Amino acid sequence: MNQDPLSLRQTIRQLLARRPRRVVDDPGLTCAAVLVPLLCKEGEWHLVVTQRTDAVEHHKGQISFPGGACDPGDADRVATALRETLEEIGVPPEAVEVLGLLDDCPTVTGFVVTPVVGVIPYPFPYRPNDREVEAVVEVPLSFLRDPAHLRVEQREYQGRLYDVHFWDYGPYTIWGATARILKGLLDLMAESGLFHHQDGAGPAPILDRKANWRYNGERGGDHDATSHGEHPGRGQSLPG
């Protein structure tokens, strides 16, 4: 999607500001927030996700957005997302242009996640947290919005059927809460007319902390995942 960076920023900000946002206020769920980072690289917009290490407490080895549980010292959920992003990949709060919030995402693991959409600079020297982050992955939005790259499977949970969305990007698989949050953003952008034509969707490089290689679509590997969920009923997303 080749679009003027300033125009896209303004459009997404306006879309998020004027839409009714789903807020989940459940004292039985733990507050959490993630940053949904966008960056404009050589005229094309990308989404940034991370692969978690096997040392973290939750979602070992899975693909997720940078984020985590709220801290008592956080002013709000935006502050939570920005703090966690600094801790996980080294992007400071002052480098993030916050555009707005997507719908809250409750999970069967006991969290309610608030997605914070923001723009980060490119290029940026990521500093992945050795204990938490295995790799930082930049995925072109053109790849994610191409229907050929989305697969949907039905899973049964507590007696009901749910649609589960998957994006396989090289050795990585985006699904669960990360996929639901991502789909919400893509749907919002599509409905607004931001996607006017189909662009090329070749894999973008990624930074791998251990191997220090940049992925170009040729390396194989295990498919990892993250899982959160909501929305009961056939045709809806599976809780994770």
C-alpha positions as CSV (number, residue, x, y, z in Angstrom):
1,M,0.0,0.0,0.0
2,N,1.9,3.0,-1.3
3,Q,0.3,6.0,0.4
4,D,1.6,9.3,1.7
5,P,2.8,8.6,5.2
6,L,1.2,11.7,6.7
7,S,-2.1,11.1,5.0
8,L,-2.3,7.5,6.3
9,R,-1.4,8.7,9.8
10,Q,-4.2,11.3,9.8
11,T,-6.7,8.9,8.3
12,I,-6.1,6.2,10.9
13,R,-6.2,8.7,13.7
14,Q,-9.5,10.1,12.5
15,L,-11.0,6.6,12.0
16,L,-10.0,5.5,15.6
17,A,-11.3,8.8,17.1
18,R,-14.7,8.7,15.6
19,R,-15.6,5.0,15.9
20,P,-17.3,3.6,19.0
21,R,-14.7,1.5,20.8
22,R,-15.6,-1.7,22.6
23,V,-14.4,-1.3,26.2
24,V,-14.4,-4.4,28.5
25,D,-14.7,-3.5,32.2
26,D,-14.5,-6.7,34.1
27,P,-12.8,-6.8,37.5
28,G,-12.2,-10.5,37.0
29,L,-9.7,-9.8,34.2
30,T,-6.2,-8.5,34.4
31,C,-5.5,-5.3,32.6
32,A,-3.0,-5.5,29.8
33,A,-2.1,-3.5,26.7
34,V,-0.1,-3.9,23.5
35,L,1.4,-1.6,21.0
36,V,0.3,-2.2,17.3
37,P,3.4,-0.6,15.7
38,L,3.3,0.6,12.1
39,L,6.3,1.9,10.2
40,C,6.7,3.3,6.7
41,K,9.6,1.7,4.9
42,E,10.6,2.8,1.5
43,G,7.1,4.0,0.8
44,E,5.3,0.9,2.0
45,W,3.6,0.4,5.4
46,H,4.7,-2.5,7.6
47,L,3.4,-3.9,10.9
48,V,5.9,-4.9,13.6
49,V,5.5,-8.0,15.7
50,T,7.8,-10.0,17.9
51,Q,8.6,-13.6,18.5
52,R,8.8,-14.4,22.2
53,T,11.5,-16.5,23.7
54,D,11.0,-19.7,25.6
55,A,12.1,-17.9,28.8
56,V,8.9,-15.8,29.2
57,E,6.1,-16.9,31.5
58,H,3.2,-16.7,29.0
59,H,3.0,-17.6,25.3
60,K,6.5,-19.1,24.9
61,G,7.9,-18.9,21.4
62,Q,4.8,-17.2,20.1
63,I,4.2,-14.3,17.8
64,S,2.7,-11.2,19.5
65,F,2.7,-7.4,19.6
66,P,5.0,-5.8,22.2
67,G,3.0,-5.4,25.4
68,G,2.1,-6.9,28.7
69,A,0.2,-6.5,32.0
70,C,-0.6,-3.1,33.5
71,D,1.7,-1.8,36.2
72,P,0.4,0.2,39.2
73,G,2.6,3.0,38.1
74,D,1.2,3.3,34.6
75,A,-1.0,6.3,34.0
76,D,-3.2,4.5,31.6
77,R,-3.1,1.6,29.1
78,V,-1.3,3.7,26.5
79,A,1.4,4.1,29.1
80,T,1.4,0.4,29.6
81,A,1.9,-0.3,25.9
82,L,4.7,2.2,25.6
83,R,6.5,1.0,28.7
84,E,6.4,-2.6,27.5
85,T,7.5,-1.6,24.0
86,L,10.6,0.1,25.5
87,E,11.3,-2.9,27.7
88,E,10.9,-5.5,24.9
89,I,12.3,-3.9,21.7
90,G,14.0,-0.7,22.9
91,V,11.6,1.8,21.2
92,P,11.2,4.8,23.7
93,P,7.8,6.4,24.3
94,E,8.8,9.7,22.7
95,A,9.6,7.9,19.5
96,V,6.0,6.5,19.1
97,E,3.2,8.6,17.5
98,V,0.1,7.2,19.1
99,L,-2.9,7.2,16.7
100,G,-5.6,5.7,18.9
101,L,-7.1,2.6,20.4
102,L,-8.7,-0.5,18.9
103,D,-11.4,-2.6,20.7
104,D,-10.5,-4.3,24.0
105,C,-9.7,-7.9,23.6
106,P,-10.6,-10.2,26.5
107,T,-8.9,-13.6,26.7
108,V,-9.6,-16.9,28.3
109,T,-6.2,-16.7,30.0
110,G,-7.7,-14.0,32.2
111,F,-6.5,-10.8,30.5
112,V,-8.3,-7.9,28.8
113,V,-5.9,-6.4,26.3
114,T,-6.1,-2.9,24.9
115,P,-4.5,-2.5,21.5
116,V,-2.7,0.9,21.0
117,V,-2.0,1.8,17.4
118,G,1.1,3.8,16.9
119,V,3.7,4.8,14.3
120,I,7.4,4.2,15.0
121,P,10.4,5.6,13.0
122,Y,12.1,3.8,10.2
123,P,14.9,2.8,10.3
124,F,15.1,2.1,14.0
125,P,17.8,0.3,15.9
126,Y,15.8,-2.3,17.8
127,R,17.3,-3.4,21.1
128,P,15.4,-6.7,21.8
129,N,15.2,-7.8,25.4
130,D,17.3,-11.0,25.5
131,R,15.0,-12.7,27.9
132,E,11.7,-11.8,26.3
133,V,12.2,-11.3,22.5
134,E,13.7,-13.8,20.1
135,A,13.1,-11.8,16.9
136,V,11.5,-8.5,15.7
137,V,9.5,-9.0,12.5
138,E,8.4,-6.4,10.0
139,V,5.5,-7.6,7.9
140,P,4.2,-5.6,4.9
141,L,0.6,-4.6,5.2
142,S,0.2,-5.5,1.5
143,F,1.1,-9.1,2.5
144,L,-1.4,-9.2,5.3
145,R,-4.3,-7.7,3.3
146,D,-3.9,-10.1,0.4
147,P,-6.6,-12.8,0.8
148,A,-4.3,-15.4,-0.6
149,H,-2.2,-15.1,2.6
150,L,-5.1,-15.5,5.0
151,R,-6.5,-18.9,6.0
152,V,-9.4,-19.5,8.3
153,E,-10.0,-22.7,10.2
154,Q,-12.9,-23.6,12.4
155,R,-12.3,-24.8,15.9
156,E,-14.7,-25.9,18.6
157,Y,-14.5,-24.3,22.1
158,Q,-17.0,-25.0,24.9
159,G,-19.5,-26.5,22.5
160,R,-19.4,-23.6,19.9
161,L,-17.6,-23.3,16.6
162,Y,-15.2,-20.4,16.0
163,D,-13.3,-19.0,13.1
164,V,-9.6,-18.9,13.7
165,H,-7.5,-16.6,11.4
166,F,-3.9,-17.4,10.4
167,W,-1.3,-15.5,8.5
168,D,1.8,-17.6,7.6
169,Y,4.7,-15.3,7.1
170,G,7.8,-17.4,6.4
171,P,8.7,-19.4,9.5
172,Y,6.1,-17.4,11.6
173,T,2.4,-17.8,12.0
174,I,0.2,-14.9,13.3
175,W,-3.0,-16.1,15.0
176,G,-5.0,-15.9,18.2
177,A,-5.3,-12.5,19.8
178,T,-2.6,-11.0,17.6
179,A,-4.5,-12.1,14.5
180,R,-7.8,-10.8,15.9
181,I,-6.3,-7.4,16.8
182,L,-4.6,-7.3,13.4
183,K,-7.9,-8.2,11.5
184,G,-9.7,-5.5,13.4
185,L,-7.2,-2.9,12.1
186,L,-7.2,-4.3,8.6
187,D,-11.0,-4.3,8.5
188,L,-11.1,-0.7,9.7
189,M,-8.7,0.4,7.1
190,A,-10.4,-1.6,4.3
191,E,-13.9,-0.2,5.2
192,S,-12.5,3.3,5.0
193,G,-11.1,2.8,1.5
194,L,-7.5,3.0,2.5
195,F,-6.7,-0.1,0.4
196,H,-7.3,1.0,-3.2
197,H,-5.2,-1.6,-5.1
198,Q,-3.2,-4.7,-4.6
199,D,0.5,-4.1,-4.1
200,G,3.4,-6.6,-4.2
201,A,3.6,-8.7,-1.0
202,G,7.1,-10.1,-0.8
203,P,8.5,-10.8,2.7
204,A,10.3,-8.0,4.4
205,P,13.5,-8.5,6.4
206,I,13.4,-9.3,10.1
207,L,16.0,-9.1,12.8
208,D,16.7,-12.4,14.7
209,R,18.4,-11.8,18.0
210,K,20.4,-15.1,18.2
211,A,21.3,-15.9,14.7
212,N,21.7,-12.3,13.6
213,W,20.1,-13.0,10.2
214,R,17.6,-11.0,8.3
215,Y,14.7,-13.1,6.9
216,N,14.0,-12.7,3.2
217,G,11.4,-15.4,2.7
218,E,13.7,-18.3,2.1
219,R,14.2,-19.7,5.5
220,G,11.9,-22.4,6.9
221,G,11.0,-23.1,10.5
222,D,8.4,-23.9,13.1
223,H,5.1,-22.0,13.0
224,D,4.6,-20.2,16.3
225,A,1.4,-18.6,17.6
226,T,-0.2,-16.5,20.2
227,S,-3.7,-16.9,21.6
228,H,-6.3,-14.8,23.2
229,G,-10.0,-14.6,22.4
230,E,-13.6,-13.4,22.6
231,H,-16.8,-13.3,20.5
232,P,-18.8,-16.5,20.9
233,G,-20.6,-18.2,18.0
234,R,-20.0,-19.6,14.6
235,G,-18.1,-17.3,12.3
236,Q,-16.5,-15.6,15.2
237,S,-13.0,-15.7,16.6
238,L,-11.8,-18.5,18.9
239,P,-10.8,-17.6,22.4
240,G,-7.3,-18.5,23.3
